[in-house]
Amino acid sequence: MAQTFTGRTDGGRTWPLLVLGVVELFVAGPMLAMLVMTGLVAGVMGLASGSSAVVVLGLALLLALGPLLGLGLGFLLVRVFELRREPGAFPLISFGLLAGTAIEYLCWIRPAIG
């Protein structure tokens, strides 16, 4: 008769990793909100000044590129290191989003705001 083990093998290390992932999302949240608001303001001002929708769409794509690249990098690392079912996958993906958002915010949005 085959035995199956349904217990945890990580020794209780799941909850600190989940807390770390949630904290990373909370840190990325205000920066993401600033990116969205900046994109909306720039889009409305661009369209109001007579710019074409293609230019405004390009700006929106540039604004979304940083967080999306960071998120993609997080998913790529999870896939390469085969962490799909591991508890450390969530914080790694959250860190990718945080890193992409922080780079976008600190290198492009914050200097432009002043």
Biotite code that builds the C-alpha atoms (Angstrom):
import biotite.structure as struc

atoms = struc.array([
    struc.Atom([0.000, 0.000, 0.000], chain_id="A", res_id=1, res_name="MET", atom_name="CA", element="C"),
    struc.Atom([1.405, 3.363, -1.019], chain_id="A", res_id=2, res_name="ALA", atom_name="CA", element="C"),
    struc.Atom([1.602, 5.980, 1.658], chain_id="A", res_id=3, res_name="GLN", atom_name="CA", element="C"),
    struc.Atom([1.055, 9.635, 1.025], chain_id="A", res_id=4, res_name="THR", atom_name="CA", element="C"),
    struc.Atom([2.344, 12.388, 3.227], chain_id="A", res_id=5, res_name="PHE", atom_name="CA", element="C"),
    struc.Atom([0.168, 15.469, 3.387], chain_id="A", res_id=6, res_name="THR", atom_name="CA", element="C"),
    struc.Atom([2.030, 17.311, 6.143], chain_id="A", res_id=7, res_name="GLY", atom_name="CA", element="C"),
    struc.Atom([4.334, 20.267, 5.713], chain_id="A", res_id=8, res_name="ARG", atom_name="CA", element="C"),
    struc.Atom([7.982, 19.606, 5.091], chain_id="A", res_id=9, res_name="THR", atom_name="CA", element="C"),
    struc.Atom([9.212, 23.193, 5.328], chain_id="A", res_id=10, res_name="ASP", atom_name="CA", element="C"),
    struc.Atom([9.384, 23.298, 9.121], chain_id="A", res_id=11, res_name="GLY", atom_name="CA", element="C"),
    struc.Atom([7.000, 26.231, 9.518], chain_id="A", res_id=12, res_name="GLY", atom_name="CA", element="C"),
    struc.Atom([8.855, 28.589, 7.179], chain_id="A", res_id=13, res_name="ARG", atom_name="CA", element="C"),
    struc.Atom([5.768, 29.441, 5.143], chain_id="A", res_id=14, res_name="THR", atom_name="CA", element="C"),
    struc.Atom([4.302, 32.325, 7.113], chain_id="A", res_id=15, res_name="TRP", atom_name="CA", element="C"),
    struc.Atom([7.433, 34.552, 7.225], chain_id="A", res_id=16, res_name="PRO", atom_name="CA", element="C"),
    struc.Atom([7.760, 34.245, 3.453], chain_id="A", res_id=17, res_name="LEU", atom_name="CA", element="C"),
    struc.Atom([4.107, 35.130, 2.945], chain_id="A", res_id=18, res_name="LEU", atom_name="CA", element="C"),
    struc.Atom([4.479, 38.135, 5.251], chain_id="A", res_id=19, res_name="VAL", atom_name="CA", element="C"),
    struc.Atom([7.568, 39.222, 3.307], chain_id="A", res_id=20, res_name="LEU", atom_name="CA", element="C"),
    struc.Atom([5.654, 38.996, 0.018], chain_id="A", res_id=21, res_name="GLY", atom_name="CA", element="C"),
    struc.Atom([2.730, 41.009, 1.383], chain_id="A", res_id=22, res_name="VAL", atom_name="CA", element="C"),
    struc.Atom([5.077, 43.686, 2.789], chain_id="A", res_id=23, res_name="VAL", atom_name="CA", element="C"),
    struc.Atom([6.768, 43.954, -0.602], chain_id="A", res_id=24, res_name="GLU", atom_name="CA", element="C"),
    struc.Atom([3.366, 44.460, -2.247], chain_id="A", res_id=25, res_name="LEU", atom_name="CA", element="C"),
    struc.Atom([2.466, 47.133, 0.306], chain_id="A", res_id=26, res_name="PHE", atom_name="CA", element="C"),
    struc.Atom([5.730, 48.956, -0.386], chain_id="A", res_id=27, res_name="VAL", atom_name="CA", element="C"),
    struc.Atom([5.160, 48.783, -4.161], chain_id="A", res_id=28, res_name="ALA", atom_name="CA", element="C"),
    struc.Atom([1.552, 49.991, -3.843], chain_id="A", res_id=29, res_name="GLY", atom_name="CA", element="C"),
    struc.Atom([2.131, 53.738, -3.365], chain_id="A", res_id=30, res_name="PRO", atom_name="CA", element="C"),
    struc.Atom([4.702, 53.812, -6.153], chain_id="A", res_id=31, res_name="MET", atom_name="CA", element="C"),
    struc.Atom([2.307, 51.971, -8.482], chain_id="A", res_id=32, res_name="LEU", atom_name="CA", element="C"),
    struc.Atom([-0.441, 54.429, -7.564], chain_id="A", res_id=33, res_name="ALA", atom_name="CA", element="C"),
    struc.Atom([1.874, 57.329, -8.420], chain_id="A", res_id=34, res_name="MET", atom_name="CA", element="C"),
    struc.Atom([2.714, 55.704, -11.769], chain_id="A", res_id=35, res_name="LEU", atom_name="CA", element="C"),
    struc.Atom([-0.970, 55.287, -12.592], chain_id="A", res_id=36, res_name="VAL", atom_name="CA", element="C"),
    struc.Atom([-1.850, 58.832, -11.595], chain_id="A", res_id=37, res_name="MET", atom_name="CA", element="C"),
    struc.Atom([1.110, 60.241, -13.526], chain_id="A", res_id=38, res_name="THR", atom_name="CA", element="C"),
    struc.Atom([0.041, 58.263, -16.568], chain_id="A", res_id=39, res_name="GLY", atom_name="CA", element="C"),
    struc.Atom([-3.530, 59.494, -16.319], chain_id="A", res_id=40, res_name="LEU", atom_name="CA", element="C"),
    struc.Atom([-2.481, 63.127, -15.892], chain_id="A", res_id=41, res_name="VAL", atom_name="CA", element="C"),
    struc.Atom([0.043, 62.933, -18.724], chain_id="A", res_id=42, res_name="ALA", atom_name="CA", element="C"),
    struc.Atom([-2.499, 61.231, -20.957], chain_id="A", res_id=43, res_name="GLY", atom_name="CA", element="C"),
    struc.Atom([-5.236, 63.753, -20.314], chain_id="A", res_id=44, res_name="VAL", atom_name="CA", element="C"),
    struc.Atom([-2.850, 66.696, -20.663], chain_id="A", res_id=45, res_name="MET", atom_name="CA", element="C"),
    struc.Atom([-1.378, 65.208, -23.842], chain_id="A", res_id=46, res_name="GLY", atom_name="CA", element="C"),
    struc.Atom([-4.770, 64.707, -25.419], chain_id="A", res_id=47, res_name="LEU", atom_name="CA", element="C"),
    struc.Atom([-5.938, 68.144, -24.286], chain_id="A", res_id=48, res_name="ALA", atom_name="CA", element="C"),
    struc.Atom([-2.937, 69.797, -25.907], chain_id="A", res_id=49, res_name="SER", atom_name="CA", element="C"),
    struc.Atom([-3.731, 68.213, -29.248], chain_id="A", res_id=50, res_name="GLY", atom_name="CA", element="C"),
    struc.Atom([-1.331, 65.298, -29.243], chain_id="A", res_id=51, res_name="SER", atom_name="CA", element="C"),
    struc.Atom([-2.311, 62.128, -31.040], chain_id="A", res_id=52, res_name="SER", atom_name="CA", element="C"),
    struc.Atom([-3.579, 59.063, -29.231], chain_id="A", res_id=53, res_name="ALA", atom_name="CA", element="C"),
    struc.Atom([-0.601, 57.055, -30.503], chain_id="A", res_id=54, res_name="VAL", atom_name="CA", element="C"),
    struc.Atom([1.819, 59.302, -28.618], chain_id="A", res_id=55, res_name="VAL", atom_name="CA", element="C"),
    struc.Atom([-0.264, 59.047, -25.440], chain_id="A", res_id=56, res_name="VAL", atom_name="CA", element="C"),
    struc.Atom([-0.457, 55.267, -25.826], chain_id="A", res_id=57, res_name="LEU", atom_name="CA", element="C"),
    struc.Atom([3.333, 55.157, -26.204], chain_id="A", res_id=58, res_name="GLY", atom_name="CA", element="C"),
    struc.Atom([3.711, 57.096, -22.960], chain_id="A", res_id=59, res_name="LEU", atom_name="CA", element="C"),
    struc.Atom([1.358, 54.695, -21.191], chain_id="A", res_id=60, res_name="ALA", atom_name="CA", element="C"),
    struc.Atom([3.398, 51.781, -22.523], chain_id="A", res_id=61, res_name="LEU", atom_name="CA", element="C"),
    struc.Atom([6.608, 53.361, -21.214], chain_id="A", res_id=62, res_name="LEU", atom_name="CA", element="C"),
    struc.Atom([5.015, 53.857, -17.801], chain_id="A", res_id=63, res_name="LEU", atom_name="CA", element="C"),
    struc.Atom([3.822, 50.252, -17.630], chain_id="A", res_id=64, res_name="ALA", atom_name="CA", element="C"),
    struc.Atom([7.086, 48.798, -18.906], chain_id="A", res_id=65, res_name="LEU", atom_name="CA", element="C"),
    struc.Atom([9.062, 48.995, -15.629], chain_id="A", res_id=66, res_name="GLY", atom_name="CA", element="C"),
    struc.Atom([6.637, 47.112, -13.362], chain_id="A", res_id=67, res_name="PRO", atom_name="CA", element="C"),
    struc.Atom([5.821, 44.614, -16.104], chain_id="A", res_id=68, res_name="LEU", atom_name="CA", element="C"),
    struc.Atom([9.497, 43.855, -16.735], chain_id="A", res_id=69, res_name="LEU", atom_name="CA", element="C"),
    struc.Atom([10.098, 43.416, -13.006], chain_id="A", res_id=70, res_name="GLY", atom_name="CA", element="C"),
    struc.Atom([7.094, 41.129, -12.705], chain_id="A", res_id=71, res_name="LEU", atom_name="CA", element="C"),
    struc.Atom([8.253, 39.153, -15.719], chain_id="A", res_id=72, res_name="GLY", atom_name="CA", element="C"),
    struc.Atom([11.725, 38.818, -14.227], chain_id="A", res_id=73, res_name="LEU", atom_name="CA", element="C"),
    struc.Atom([10.213, 37.495, -10.999], chain_id="A", res_id=74, res_name="GLY", atom_name="CA", element="C"),
    struc.Atom([8.168, 34.902, -12.890], chain_id="A", res_id=75, res_name="PHE", atom_name="CA", element="C"),
    struc.Atom([11.227, 33.954, -14.960], chain_id="A", res_id=76, res_name="LEU", atom_name="CA", element="C"),
    struc.Atom([13.322, 33.374, -11.832], chain_id="A", res_id=77, res_name="LEU", atom_name="CA", element="C"),
    struc.Atom([10.579, 31.231, -10.315], chain_id="A", res_id=78, res_name="VAL", atom_name="CA", element="C"),
    struc.Atom([10.440, 29.173, -13.481], chain_id="A", res_id=79, res_name="ARG", atom_name="CA", element="C"),
    struc.Atom([14.220, 28.829, -13.904], chain_id="A", res_id=80, res_name="VAL", atom_name="CA", element="C"),
    struc.Atom([14.814, 27.763, -10.309], chain_id="A", res_id=81, res_name="PHE", atom_name="CA", element="C"),
    struc.Atom([11.680, 25.557, -10.366], chain_id="A", res_id=82, res_name="GLU", atom_name="CA", element="C"),
    struc.Atom([10.053, 27.191, -7.347], chain_id="A", res_id=83, res_name="LEU", atom_name="CA", element="C"),
    struc.Atom([6.459, 26.873, -8.563], chain_id="A", res_id=84, res_name="ARG", atom_name="CA", element="C"),
    struc.Atom([5.182, 24.997, -5.503], chain_id="A", res_id=85, res_name="ARG", atom_name="CA", element="C"),
    struc.Atom([7.654, 26.432, -3.003], chain_id="A", res_id=86, res_name="GLU", atom_name="CA", element="C"),
    struc.Atom([6.615, 29.050, -0.446], chain_id="A", res_id=87, res_name="PRO", atom_name="CA", element="C"),
    struc.Atom([9.452, 31.303, -1.617], chain_id="A", res_id=88, res_name="GLY", atom_name="CA", element="C"),
    struc.Atom([7.891, 31.862, -5.048], chain_id="A", res_id=89, res_name="ALA", atom_name="CA", element="C"),
    struc.Atom([5.435, 34.532, -3.888], chain_id="A", res_id=90, res_name="PHE", atom_name="CA", element="C"),
    struc.Atom([8.043, 36.823, -2.273], chain_id="A", res_id=91, res_name="PRO", atom_name="CA", element="C"),
    struc.Atom([10.302, 36.440, -5.302], chain_id="A", res_id=92, res_name="LEU", atom_name="CA", element="C"),
    struc.Atom([7.538, 37.514, -7.690], chain_id="A", res_id=93, res_name="ILE", atom_name="CA", element="C"),
    struc.Atom([6.571, 40.352, -5.345], chain_id="A", res_id=94, res_name="SER", atom_name="CA", element="C"),
    struc.Atom([10.186, 41.486, -5.222], chain_id="A", res_id=95, res_name="PHE", atom_name="CA", element="C"),
    struc.Atom([10.310, 41.527, -9.023], chain_id="A", res_id=96, res_name="GLY", atom_name="CA", element="C"),
    struc.Atom([7.289, 43.819, -9.087], chain_id="A", res_id=97, res_name="LEU", atom_name="CA", element="C"),
    struc.Atom([8.779, 45.983, -6.351], chain_id="A", res_id=98, res_name="LEU", atom_name="CA", element="C"),
    struc.Atom([12.150, 46.253, -8.085], chain_id="A", res_id=99, res_name="ALA", atom_name="CA", element="C"),
    struc.Atom([10.647, 47.159, -11.466], chain_id="A", res_id=100, res_name="GLY", atom_name="CA", element="C"),
    struc.Atom([8.347, 49.718, -9.902], chain_id="A", res_id=101, res_name="THR", atom_name="CA", element="C"),
    struc.Atom([11.087, 51.247, -7.754], chain_id="A", res_id=102, res_name="ALA", atom_name="CA", element="C"),
    struc.Atom([13.461, 51.605, -10.678], chain_id="A", res_id=103, res_name="ILE", atom_name="CA", element="C"),
    struc.Atom([10.739, 53.218, -12.790], chain_id="A", res_id=104, res_name="GLU", atom_name="CA", element="C"),
    struc.Atom([9.639, 55.504, -9.966], chain_id="A", res_id=105, res_name="TYR", atom_name="CA", element="C"),
    struc.Atom([13.057, 56.570, -8.691], chain_id="A", res_id=106, res_name="LEU", atom_name="CA", element="C"),
    struc.Atom([14.763, 56.959, -12.065], chain_id="A", res_id=107, res_name="CYS", atom_name="CA", element="C"),
    struc.Atom([11.997, 58.470, -14.151], chain_id="A", res_id=108, res_name="TRP", atom_name="CA", element="C"),
    struc.Atom([8.888, 59.635, -12.315], chain_id="A", res_id=109, res_name="ILE", atom_name="CA", element="C"),
    struc.Atom([10.393, 61.178, -9.165], chain_id="A", res_id=110, res_name="ARG", atom_name="CA", element="C"),
    struc.Atom([12.991, 63.296, -11.008], chain_id="A", res_id=111, res_name="PRO", atom_name="CA", element="C"),
    struc.Atom([10.311, 64.493, -13.428], chain_id="A", res_id=112, res_name="ALA", atom_name="CA", element="C"),
    struc.Atom([8.026, 65.563, -10.593], chain_id="A", res_id=113, res_name="ILE", atom_name="CA", element="C"),
    struc.Atom([10.784, 67.499, -8.894], chain_id="A", res_id=114, res_name="GLY", atom_name="CA", element="C"),
])
